[in-house]
Amino acid sequence: GGGQPTPRLGLSVDDLDPRFSSATGIRGGAAVVEVAPGSPAEKGGLRRGMVVTELNHRPVKNRDELMKELKGAKSGEVVLLRTVVPGGGRGLQAIEIP
């Protein structure tokens, strides 16, 4: 694993580990492994350990899918990320693309 961070958003994500999926019941998505301080991702409320399961109400299967969608987003656009925290609940984060 070890995804490259997106410099624009300050977000680094990775595919879910199969053991993680079986332990948590979270089947699809991208795990947040790093959030740069002061970045749009941090301002939007993303934190390490969250799992992004949807982008703009569309399911995200894995890291590559999320990255492709984020790369295609235009500057100034606000994207909605549905997140799950294992054992902690669900959230919806709005991130403005710089």
Accessible surface in RSA format (square Angstrom, percent):
REM  Atomic radii and reference values for relative SASA: ProtOr
REM  Chains: A
REM  Algorithm: Lee & Richards
REM  Probe-radius: 1.40
REM  Slices: 20
REM RES _ NUM      All-atoms   Total-Side   Main-Chain    Non-polar    All polar
REM                ABS   REL    ABS   REL    ABS   REL    ABS   REL    ABS   REL
RES GLY A   1   114.45 141.1   0.00   N/A 114.45 141.1  30.80  84.5  83.65 187.3
RES GLY A   2    59.21  73.0   0.00   N/A  59.21  73.0  37.51 102.9  21.70  48.6
RES GLY A   3    13.21  16.3   0.00   N/A  13.21  16.3   4.20  11.5   9.01  20.2
RES GLN A   4   135.93  76.0 133.49  97.6   2.44   5.8  55.37 117.9  80.56  61.1
RES PRO A   5    72.87  53.1  64.51  58.8   8.36  30.4  64.51  53.3   8.36  51.9
RES THR A   6    15.26  10.9  14.33  14.5   0.93   2.2  15.26  20.5   0.00   0.0
RES PRO A   7   130.65  95.2  97.30  88.7  33.34 121.2 108.63  89.7  22.02 136.8
RES ARG A   8    96.78  40.6  84.78  43.2  12.00  28.6  59.61  81.5  37.17  22.5
RES LEU A   9     2.73   1.5   2.73   2.0   0.00   0.0   2.73   1.9   0.00   0.0
RES GLY A  10    10.10  12.5   0.00   N/A  10.10  12.5   8.77  24.1   1.33   3.0
RES LEU A  11     0.00   0.0   0.00   0.0   0.00   0.0   0.00   0.0   0.00   0.0
RES SER A  12     6.00   5.1   5.72   7.6   0.28   0.6   1.12   2.4   4.88   6.8
RES VAL A  13     0.00   0.0   0.00   0.0   0.00   0.0   0.00   0.0   0.00   0.0
RES ASP A  14    23.63  16.6  23.63  23.5   0.00   0.0   5.14  12.1  18.49  18.4
RES ASP A  15    79.36  55.6  67.10  66.8  12.26  29.0  24.32  57.2  55.04  54.9
RES LEU A  16    26.62  14.8   7.34   5.3  19.28  48.5   8.34   5.9  18.28  49.2
RES ASP A  17    56.29  39.4  48.24  48.0   8.05  19.0  27.62  65.0  28.67  28.6
RES PRO A  18   109.03  79.5  98.21  89.5  10.82  39.3 104.72  86.5   4.31  26.8
RES ARG A  19   185.13  77.7 181.18  92.4   3.95   9.4  85.40 116.7  99.73  60.4
RES PHE A  20    59.47  29.8  52.25  32.4   7.23  18.8  58.50  35.5   0.97   2.8
RES SER A  21    12.79  10.8  12.79  17.1   0.00   0.0   9.11  19.4   3.68   5.2
RES SER A  22    82.17  69.4  57.23  76.4  24.93  57.4  41.54  88.5  40.62  56.9
RES ALA A  23    88.74  81.6  45.30  69.9  43.44  98.8  56.51  79.6  32.23  85.4
RES THR A  24    51.68  36.8  17.44  17.7  34.24  81.6  25.88  34.8  25.79  39.0
RES GLY A  25    47.45  58.5   0.00   N/A  47.45  58.5  23.72  65.1  23.72  53.1
RES ILE A  26    21.48  12.2  17.35  12.9   4.13   9.9  21.48  15.5   0.00   0.0
RES ARG A  27   172.26  72.3 145.37  74.1  26.89  64.0  78.47 107.2  93.79  56.8
RES GLY A  28    28.23  34.8   0.00   N/A  28.23  34.8  19.21  52.7   9.03  20.2
RES GLY A  29     1.21   1.5   0.00   N/A   1.21   1.5   0.00   0.0   1.21   2.7
RES ALA A  30     0.00   0.0   0.00   0.0   0.00   0.0   0.00   0.0   0.00   0.0
RES ALA A  31    22.33  20.5  22.33  34.5   0.00   0.0  22.33  31.5   0.00   0.0
RES VAL A  32     3.07   2.0   0.00   0.0   3.07   7.4   0.00   0.0   3.07   8.3
RES VAL A  33    52.16  34.3  48.42  43.8   3.74   9.0  49.37  42.9   2.79   7.6
RES GLU A  34   109.59  62.9 107.55  81.4   2.04   4.9  27.36  52.9  82.23  67.1
RES VAL A  35    26.15  17.2   7.00   6.3  19.15  46.2   7.00   6.1  19.15  52.0
RES ALA A  36    39.28  36.1  36.06  55.7   3.22   7.3  38.20  53.8   1.08   2.9
RES PRO A  37   121.75  88.7 100.88  92.0  20.87  75.9 101.54  83.8  20.21 125.6
RES GLY A  38    46.35  57.2   0.00   N/A  46.35  57.2  30.75  84.4  15.60  34.9
RES SER A  39    11.02   9.3   5.43   7.2   5.59  12.9  11.02  23.5   0.00   0.0
RES PRO A  40    31.79  23.2  26.84  24.5   4.95  18.0  30.33  25.0   1.46   9.1
RES ALA A  41     0.00   0.0   0.00   0.0   0.00   0.0   0.00   0.0   0.00   0.0
RES GLU A  42    63.34  36.4  59.84  45.3   3.50   8.3   8.93  17.3  54.41  44.4
RES LYS A  43   162.67  79.4 123.60  75.8  39.07  93.0  92.82  83.5  69.85  74.4
RES GLY A  44    16.48  20.3   0.00   N/A  16.48  20.3   8.08  22.2   8.41  18.8
RES GLY A  45    23.07  28.5   0.00   N/A  23.07  28.5  19.17  52.6   3.90   8.7
RES LEU A  46     0.00   0.0   0.00   0.0   0.00   0.0   0.00   0.0   0.00   0.0
RES ARG A  47   121.66  51.1 121.13  61.7   0.54   1.3  58.21  79.6  63.45  38.5
RES ARG A  48   183.36  77.0 159.49  81.3  23.87  56.8  48.34  66.1 135.02  81.8
RES GLY A  49    41.55  51.2   0.00   N/A  41.55  51.2  36.46 100.1   5.08  11.4
RES MET A  50    24.77  12.8  24.10  16.0   0.67   1.6  24.10  20.5   0.67   0.9
RES VAL A  51     0.93   0.6   0.93   0.8   0.00   0.0   0.93   0.8   0.00   0.0
RES VAL A  52     0.00   0.0   0.00   0.0   0.00   0.0   0.00   0.0   0.00   0.0
RES THR A  53    24.85  17.7  21.32  21.6   3.53   8.4  19.32  25.9   5.53   8.4
RES GLU A  54    45.71  26.2  45.71  34.6   0.00   0.0   3.93   7.6  41.78  34.1
RES LEU A  55     4.20   2.3   4.01   2.9   0.18   0.5   4.01   2.8   0.18   0.5
RES ASN A  56    45.24  31.2  36.68  35.4   8.56  20.6  14.84  35.7  30.39  29.4
RES HIS A  57   117.18  64.0  94.88  65.9  22.30  57.0  69.71  71.8  47.47  55.2
RES ARG A  58   125.64  52.8 125.43  63.9   0.21   0.5  64.39  88.0  61.26  37.1
RES PRO A  59   103.72  75.6  92.75  84.5  10.97  39.9  92.75  76.6  10.97  68.2
RES VAL A  60     5.50   3.6   1.91   1.7   3.59   8.6   1.93   1.7   3.57   9.7
RES LYS A  61   145.99  71.2 133.21  81.7  12.78  30.4  92.13  82.9  53.85  57.4
RES ASN A  62    57.58  39.7  57.58  55.6   0.00   0.0  11.65  28.0  45.93  44.4
RES ARG A  63    46.32  19.4  46.32  23.6   0.00   0.0   9.55  13.0  36.77  22.3
RES ASP A  64    94.22  66.0  89.17  88.8   5.04  11.9  31.15  73.3  63.06  62.9
RES GLU A  65    45.95  26.4  41.16  31.1   4.79  11.4  25.99  50.3  19.97  16.3
RES LEU A  66     0.00   0.0   0.00   0.0   0.00   0.0   0.00   0.0   0.00   0.0
RES MET A  67     7.74   4.0   7.74   5.1   0.00   0.0   7.61   6.5   0.13   0.2
RES LYS A  68   148.18  72.3 138.65  85.1   9.52  22.7  87.53  78.8  60.65  64.6
RES GLU A  69    61.62  35.4  51.14  38.7  10.49  25.0  11.54  22.3  50.08  40.9
RES LEU A  70     2.39   1.3   1.70   1.2   0.69   1.7   1.93   1.4   0.46   1.2
RES LYS A  71   151.02  73.7 127.15  78.0  23.87  56.8  96.45  86.8  54.57  58.1
RES GLY A  72    55.52  68.5   0.00   N/A  55.52  68.5  37.36 102.5  18.16  40.7
RES ALA A  73    10.47   9.6   1.88   2.9   8.59  19.5   5.81   8.2   4.66  12.4
RES LYS A  74   151.89  74.1 146.97  90.2   4.92  11.7 108.58  97.7  43.31  46.1
RES SER A  75    84.34  71.3  57.06  76.1  27.28  62.8  35.44  75.5  48.90  68.5
RES GLY A  76    45.94  56.7   0.00   N/A  45.94  56.7  26.10  71.6  19.84  44.4
RES GLU A  77    68.03  39.1  58.06  43.9   9.97  23.7  36.43  70.5  31.59  25.8
RES VAL A  78    81.38  53.5  60.94  55.2  20.44  49.3  60.94  52.9  20.44  55.4
RES VAL A  79     1.42   0.9   1.42   1.3   0.00   0.0   1.42   1.2   0.00   0.0
RES LEU A  80    52.91  29.5  52.18  37.3   0.74   1.9  52.18  36.6   0.74   2.0
RES LEU A  81     0.00   0.0   0.00   0.0   0.00   0.0   0.00   0.0   0.00   0.0
RES ARG A  82    71.55  30.0  71.09  36.2   0.46   1.1  13.49  18.4  58.06  35.2
RES THR A  83     0.76   0.5   0.68   0.7   0.08   0.2   0.00   0.0   0.76   1.2
RES VAL A  84    13.74   9.0  13.70  12.4   0.03   0.1  13.74  11.9   0.00   0.0
RES VAL A  85    58.61  38.6  57.70  52.2   0.91   2.2  57.70  50.1   0.91   2.5
RES PRO A  86    47.45  34.6  25.41  23.2  22.03  80.1  28.96  23.9  18.49 114.9
RES GLY A  87    97.41 120.1   0.00   N/A  97.41 120.1  47.85 131.3  49.56 111.0
RES GLY A  88    58.09  71.6   0.00   N/A  58.09  71.6  23.54  64.6  34.56  77.4
RES GLY A  89    41.83  51.6   0.00   N/A  41.83  51.6  34.99  96.0   6.84  15.3
RES ARG A  90   178.01  74.7 139.36  71.0  38.64  92.0  49.55  67.7 128.46  77.9
RES GLY A  91    24.29  30.0   0.00   N/A  24.29  30.0  22.95  63.0   1.34   3.0
RES LEU A  92    83.67  46.6  53.42  38.2  30.25  76.0  53.42  37.5  30.25  81.4
RES GLN A  93    25.29  14.1  23.73  17.3   1.56   3.7   2.47   5.3  22.82  17.3
RES ALA A  94    53.15  48.9  36.00  55.6  17.14  39.0  36.16  50.9  16.99  45.0
RES ILE A  95     1.05   0.6   0.19   0.1   0.87   2.1   1.05   0.8   0.00   0.0
RES GLU A  96   105.28  60.4  96.38  72.9   8.90  21.2  25.60  49.5  79.68  65.1
RES ILE A  97     0.88   0.5   0.00   0.0   0.88   2.1   0.00   0.0   0.88   2.4
RES PRO A  98    70.70  51.5  38.19  34.8  32.51 118.2  66.17  54.6   4.53  28.1
END  Absolute sums over single chains surface
CHAIN  1 A     5520.7       4070.8       1450.0       3081.7       2439.0
END  Absolute sums over all chains
TOTAL          5520.7       4070.8       1450.0       3081.7       2439.0
